[in-house]
Amino acid sequence: MSIKKSIFWTITLSVLIFSSCAKNNNKEAATLLIHGGTIYTVDSVQTIVEAVATKDSKILFAGSLSEAEAYKTEQTKVIDLQGKTMTPGLIEGHGHFMGLGYNELNLDLMNTTSYQEIVDAVAQAVKKAQPGEWITGRGWHQSKWTEMPEITVDGFQTHGLLSAVSPDNPVYLSHASGHAGFANAKAMEIAGIQVMGKEGIDGLEVTGGEVMRDDLGQPTGIFNERAQSLIRKHIPETTPEKDAKAFELAVAACHRNGITGFHDAGIGQETISLFEKMKSEGKMSIRLYAMLTGWDKELLTKWYAQGPMVDADHLFTIRSVKLNCDGALGSRGAWLLEEYTDRPGHFGHETLPMEFVKESALNGLKHGFQVCSHAIGDRANKEILDRYEAAFTELPDLTNDHRYRIEHAQHLHPDDIPRFAELGVIPAMQAVHMSSDRSWAIDRLGEKRIKEGAYMWQALLKTGIPIVNGTDVPVEPLNPIASFYASVSRKTLKGLPEGGYEPEQKMTREQALRSYTLDAAYGAFEEDIKGSITPGKLADFTIYNQDLMTVAENKILDTKVTMTIFNGEVVYEKGE
């Protein structure tokens, strides 16, 4: 070889090596590479990709495997999906985080099918409890029982059987909805209620609530809506140790269910302090978007003065207020325009004065807080929309991107459906409620109101407003697959009825997935940092055993979360 040729090839080789090195050096090294299955991004640019590369807590790349491998080094952890499916990390759009944790510590009555099962569960708890120790639980729902007790008052059980098995232990069992509770004689005795004469009990009427009584005027043990405070104020406060345990159990439950973000629908100062402590101790492997409880006016005043807290770490953010404006259909507390079909003359309860909703809507605009109002009945929804609109009209210069919400929006008057989009109000609706409630909700509302205004998902989506999905845990189990199935099938979890209830209101699978990811992120002003698998966003992912976007409808409920990735790290793997 001539000297000239030798020099040429030496230079060429050097250039190639240099170019290659330069190319590699320009690529950031991925800490995690995921491939080998179907990856749904919920990103409009590329909806399905072959591979995702992440660096620490952020997404580096989403696209083809060949391009993704350019980010791979010897230190990169590789996850082969082996045919499984991945989506953005799921977001619980409306739940009660500590309620989730405490549900795992206290009596879980979610799956009880009769009054007798409740009595049996309490009898077992009594055997383990000390005399005088409170027994608490949650999850019973009389409308879901397969059989009713012999004695009922206004569709609810009475305390006789419960009191007989727990004579020395006060018992308080919250309804699944949280909008009613069931107390035994001992609990009512402590509250000074059971021993009262009829006149004394007459004096216990609570605005926005009801102490249910029998034909003789004696309490049945059912305390509806705000009347629950008559019992609850006597239940001993929890301990810091128990709170911490409940928090950790809630985090673990979220991870098992593929949940990486959680909208906590109403917390007070004690819970705020607990969350801050958990974050400082490095135990907050969940993204909490918290709503301040509207019951505590001093708390609201304090936060209005200091303004929202948007966490730079994207772990614990407070920038919204939760108002509880009516009850639930199950307890007949939802506030209706027309009387209950199965309880003539009863319209439910306005649990919060509408003047306060208007005041809160104005304060939210002035101080930068989103307002999220609980409304299930059609009157509650209408009244809240009216108050929001009045506030927007009064302060038009502050209404840009307010993203006010109505939580549940379960039953709407047809005239109010287009108002959500017109006013920019987001409906946060838990599809699984339709699955659980629709079969008996028709008894409360009648066929006409059910068909024209209940669980109106597609009608709302067609107006252009997004829907935030969720479960309302612990009202329902924290199971996003069940809510996804309800969203696209309009059936009970037993697959009934054929074709689904009001099938024209079904979501598409794409809409249902968005409602649990990108649209849920939008409902918390967080669509720029999460909700889709997009470079630059947070590396939160949920992995499933099968493709929930294509599997036959009757197989959707067989879908299991096999892995949850939070901040670029595996926090749950099925089987571990």
SVG drawing of the C-alpha trace seen along z (x, -y; Angstrom):
<svg xmlns="http://www.w3.org/2000/svg" viewBox="-95 -41 99 56">
<polyline fill="none" stroke="black" stroke-width="0.4" points="0.0,0.0 1.3,-3.4 2.0,-6.0 -0.8,-8.2 -3.4,-5.4 -2.3,-4.6 -2.7,-8.2 -6.2,-8.3 -7.5,-5.2 -6.0,-6.4 -7.8,-9.7 -11.0,-8.1 -11.0,-5.6 -10.3,-8.4 -13.2,-10.5 -15.5,-7.5 -14.5,-6.8 -14.7,-10.4 -18.2,-10.7 -19.4,-7.6 -18.1,-8.8 -19.6,-12.3 -22.9,-10.7 -22.9,-8.5 -21.7,-11.4 -24.6,-13.5 -27.1,-10.9 -28.1,-10.9 -27.7,-7.6 -30.9,-5.9 -31.3,-4.4 -34.2,-2.3 -35.2,-0.8 -38.7,0.8 -39.7,2.8 -41.2,6.0 -44.9,5.3 -47.6,2.9 -47.1,-0.6 -50.0,-3.0 -48.7,-6.5 -52.0,-8.6 -49.9,-11.0 -51.6,-12.3 -48.4,-12.4 -47.6,-8.7 -50.3,-6.7 -48.4,-3.3 -44.6,-2.9 -42.2,0.0 -39.9,-1.2 -39.5,-3.8 -36.2,-5.1 -36.0,-7.0 -33.4,-8.8 -34.0,-8.9 -37.5,-10.3 -38.1,-11.6 -38.9,-10.1 -36.1,-10.5 -37.5,-8.8 -40.6,-7.0 -40.6,-5.4 -38.9,-2.6 -36.7,0.0 -33.8,-0.7 -33.8,-4.4 -34.3,-3.7 -31.3,-1.4 -29.0,-4.4 -29.7,-5.5 -28.7,-2.2 -25.4,-1.7 -24.0,1.1 -25.7,-0.6 -29.1,-0.7 -31.7,1.5 -33.8,3.3 -37.4,4.5 -38.7,6.9 -42.5,6.7 -42.7,10.2 -45.8,9.3 -47.5,7.4 -49.1,4.0 -48.0,0.7 -49.8,-2.7 -49.0,-5.9 -49.3,-5.5 -53.0,-5.5 -54.4,-8.5 -57.2,-8.0 -59.2,-11.1 -61.3,-11.2 -60.7,-9.2 -60.0,-9.5 -56.4,-8.4 -56.5,-8.0 -59.9,-6.3 -58.3,-3.8 -55.6,-3.1 -58.0,-2.9 -60.3,-0.6 -57.5,1.9 -57.1,1.4 -60.8,1.4 -63.7,3.7 -64.1,3.8 -67.8,4.4 -67.5,3.7 -68.5,7.2 -71.2,7.9 -74.5,9.1 -76.8,8.9 -77.4,7.3 -76.6,10.6 -73.1,10.6 -72.5,7.2 -73.7,8.5 -71.5,11.6 -68.4,9.4 -69.0,7.2 -69.6,10.2 -66.1,11.5 -64.6,8.1 -66.2,8.0 -64.3,11.2 -61.0,9.5 -61.8,6.1 -61.6,4.9 -64.9,3.9 -65.7,0.3 -63.3,0.3 -64.9,-1.3 -65.4,0.9 -65.5,-1.0 -65.8,0.1 -67.1,-1.0 -68.5,0.4 -72.1,1.7 -74.7,0.8 -78.3,1.9 -79.3,1.5 -76.6,4.1 -77.7,6.8 -79.2,10.0 -81.7,10.0 -83.2,7.4 -83.9,7.9 -87.4,8.4 -87.5,5.0 -86.7,1.9 -87.4,-1.8 -87.3,-3.9 -85.4,-1.1 -82.7,-0.8 -82.0,1.8 -82.5,1.1 -79.9,1.5 -81.5,4.3 -79.5,7.3 -76.3,5.2 -76.7,4.0 -77.4,7.5 -74.0,8.8 -72.1,5.7 -73.7,4.7 -70.4,3.4 -68.7,2.0 -69.8,-1.1 -70.0,-0.4 -70.1,-2.8 -70.2,-1.5 -70.0,-4.0 -72.2,-3.5 -70.1,-2.7 -70.9,-6.2 -69.7,-7.8 -72.9,-9.8 -74.6,-7.8 -73.6,-5.7 -75.0,-2.9 -74.6,-3.0 -75.4,-0.4 -77.2,-1.2 -73.9,-1.6 -72.6,-4.2 -75.9,-6.1 -75.9,-5.8 -72.4,-7.5 -73.8,-10.2 -76.7,-10.7 -79.3,-9.8 -80.6,-6.3 -81.8,-7.1 -83.6,-10.3 -87.4,-10.5 -89.1,-11.4 -89.1,-15.1 -85.4,-15.1 -84.6,-13.4 -86.9,-15.8 -84.5,-18.5 -81.6,-16.8 -82.6,-17.7 -79.4,-18.6 -79.4,-21.0 -78.3,-19.0 -78.8,-15.7 -81.3,-13.3 -81.5,-11.0 -83.7,-8.2 -86.5,-7.1 -89.1,-4.4 -92.9,-4.7 -92.4,-5.2 -90.0,-8.1 -87.0,-6.1 -83.6,-6.2 -83.1,-3.3 -79.3,-3.6 -79.0,-5.3 -77.5,-8.7 -77.7,-10.4 -75.4,-13.1 -74.4,-15.8 -76.2,-14.0 -73.3,-11.6 -71.4,-14.2 -73.6,-13.3 -71.8,-10.0 -68.5,-10.6 -67.4,-13.3 -67.3,-10.7 -65.0,-8.2 -61.5,-8.5 -59.0,-10.2 -56.4,-8.1 -52.7,-7.9 -49.7,-9.1 -48.6,-5.5 -51.9,-4.3 -52.0,-7.2 -48.5,-6.4 -49.5,-2.7 -52.7,-3.7 -50.7,-5.9 -48.2,-3.2 -51.1,-0.7 -52.7,-3.2 -49.5,-3.7 -49.1,0.1 -52.7,0.5 -52.2,-2.2 -49.1,-0.4 -50.9,2.9 -53.5,1.3 -51.2,-0.6 -52.0,-4.0 -49.2,-6.5 -51.3,-9.7 -54.2,-10.3 -56.7,-13.2 -57.5,-13.3 -61.0,-14.7 -60.9,-16.7 -58.3,-16.9 -57.7,-18.9 -54.7,-20.3 -53.9,-17.0 -53.7,-15.1 -51.7,-17.9 -49.2,-17.6 -49.1,-13.8 -48.5,-14.0 -45.7,-16.6 -44.1,-14.2 -44.3,-11.2 -42.7,-13.2 -39.9,-14.4 -39.2,-10.8 -39.1,-9.7 -42.2,-7.6 -44.4,-9.4 -44.0,-7.2 -47.3,-8.5 -48.3,-11.9 -51.0,-13.4 -53.2,-16.3 -55.0,-17.3 -58.3,-19.3 -58.7,-21.4 -61.9,-20.4 -64.5,-23.1 -65.8,-22.2 -62.9,-24.0 -63.3,-27.7 -60.3,-28.7 -58.2,-26.4 -59.5,-28.0 -58.8,-31.5 -55.2,-30.5 -54.6,-29.0 -56.3,-31.8 -53.9,-34.2 -50.8,-32.1 -51.8,-30.8 -51.5,-27.4 -48.6,-25.0 -47.4,-23.5 -44.7,-21.0 -41.6,-21.2 -41.0,-17.5 -44.5,-16.7 -45.4,-14.7 -47.8,-16.7 -49.6,-19.7 -52.5,-21.8 -54.3,-24.1 -58.0,-23.2 -60.9,-23.3 -63.5,-20.5 -67.1,-21.5 -69.6,-18.8 -72.9,-20.0 -75.3,-17.1 -75.4,-13.4 -75.6,-10.1 -78.4,-8.3 -77.9,-5.2 -78.7,-7.0 -81.3,-9.2 -79.2,-12.2 -78.6,-13.4 -80.4,-16.7 -83.1,-16.4 -85.3,-18.7 -88.1,-16.3 -89.0,-13.9 -87.5,-10.5 -89.6,-7.9 -89.2,-5.5 -89.7,-8.1 -92.5,-10.5 -92.0,-14.0 -88.3,-13.6 -85.8,-15.6 -82.5,-14.8 -80.2,-17.2 -78.5,-20.5 -75.5,-19.8 -73.7,-23.1 -75.4,-26.5 -75.3,-27.6 -74.2,-31.0 -71.0,-29.4 -70.5,-27.8 -70.7,-31.2 -68.4,-32.7 -65.9,-29.9 -66.1,-30.2 -65.2,-33.9 -62.4,-33.2 -61.0,-30.5 -60.8,-32.9 -59.2,-35.7 -56.6,-33.5 -55.7,-30.9 -57.6,-27.9 -59.6,-25.4 -63.0,-24.7 -64.3,-21.1 -67.9,-20.6 -69.5,-17.3 -72.8,-17.0 -74.8,-13.8 -78.4,-15.0 -79.6,-17.1 -80.6,-20.0 -77.2,-20.0 -75.5,-20.0 -77.8,-22.8 -77.3,-25.0 -73.5,-24.7 -73.3,-25.5 -75.5,-28.5 -73.1,-29.7 -70.0,-29.0 -71.5,-31.0 -72.4,-33.9 -68.8,-34.0 -67.4,-33.9 -69.8,-36.8 -68.7,-38.8 -65.0,-38.3 -64.6,-37.8 -60.9,-38.8 -60.0,-36.0 -61.8,-33.1 -59.0,-32.2 -58.2,-28.4 -60.0,-28.1 -60.7,-24.4 -63.4,-24.3 -64.9,-20.8 -68.0,-19.0 -67.2,-15.8 -69.5,-12.9 -72.0,-14.8 -74.0,-11.6 -77.5,-12.8 -78.0,-15.9 -81.0,-17.7 -80.7,-17.5 -80.6,-21.3 -77.4,-21.4 -75.4,-18.9 -74.1,-21.5 -73.4,-24.0 -70.3,-22.1 -68.4,-22.8 -69.9,-26.3 -68.6,-27.2 -65.4,-25.2 -66.4,-23.0 -64.8,-19.5 -67.0,-16.6 -65.0,-14.2 -67.1,-11.0 -66.5,-7.5 -67.7,-5.1 -67.8,-2.2 -70.6,-3.9 -72.8,-3.2 -71.9,0.4 -72.7,0.7 -75.7,-1.7 -77.6,-1.6 -79.6,1.5 -81.2,-0.1 -80.8,-3.8 -83.8,-3.5 -85.9,-2.9 -84.7,-6.3 -85.1,-8.3 -87.5,-6.4 -86.9,-5.4 -87.3,-8.8 -84.7,-10.6 -82.3,-7.7 -82.3,-7.6 -82.2,-11.4 -79.7,-12.5 -77.8,-9.8 -74.2,-8.8 -74.1,-10.9 -70.5,-10.2 -70.8,-10.4 -73.2,-13.3 -70.7,-15.3 -67.7,-14.2 -69.4,-15.2 -69.6,-18.8 -65.8,-18.9 -65.3,-18.8 -63.0,-16.0 -64.0,-13.6 -61.8,-12.7 -62.4,-9.0 -61.8,-7.2 -63.4,-5.0 -64.2,-7.3 -62.3,-4.8 -63.2,-3.6 -66.8,-4.0 -65.8,-1.5 -62.7,0.7 -59.6,-0.9 -59.8,1.0 -59.2,-1.0 -59.8,2.1 -63.4,2.3 -64.0,-1.4 -62.5,-1.0 -64.8,1.9 -67.8,0.0 -66.8,-2.9 -66.8,-0.9 -69.5,1.6 -72.1,-0.2 -72.6,3.2 -72.4,4.5 -69.3,6.3 -71.3,9.5 -71.7,8.5 -75.4,7.5 -77.4,6.5 -76.7,7.6 -75.6,4.6 -75.3,2.5 -77.4,-0.2 -78.1,-3.2 -75.4,-1.9 -75.3,-5.2 -73.5,-6.7 -70.5,-4.2 -67.0,-5.6 -64.7,-4.3 -61.6,-2.5 -59.5,-5.4 -61.7,-7.8 -61.7,-5.6 -57.9,-5.4 -57.6,-9.1 -60.0,-9.7 -57.6,-7.7 -54.4,-9.4 -54.1,-12.6 -57.6,-13.9 -57.2,-13.2 -53.8,-15.0 -55.6,-17.9 -58.1,-18.0 -55.2,-18.8 -53.3,-21.3 -50.7,-18.6 -51.0,-17.5 -47.6,-19.0 -45.8,-16.8 -47.8,-13.5 -50.7,-11.6 -49.0,-10.5 -45.8,-8.8 -44.1,-11.8 -40.4,-12.8 -39.8,-15.2 -42.7,-14.0 -42.5,-12.0 -41.6,-8.3 -44.7,-6.8 -46.1,-3.6 -48.6,-0.8 -48.0,2.6 -50.7,5.2 -50.9,9.0 -53.0,8.4 -54.0,5.7 -57.0,4.0 -57.5,1.9 -58.1,4.9 -59.1,7.9 -62.7,9.0 -65.1,7.0 -66.0,10.0 -62.2,10.5 -61.4,7.0 -62.0,7.8 -59.4,10.5 -56.8,7.8 -54.2,7.6 -51.6,5.1 -48.3,6.9 -45.9,4.0 -46.0,0.3 -43.2,-2.1 -43.0,-5.4 -40.4,-8.0 -38.5,-5.6 -38.3,-2.9 -40.3,0.4 -42.4,0.0 -44.6,3.1 -44.2,6.3 -46.9,9.0 -45.6,12.1 -43.1,10.3"/>
</svg>
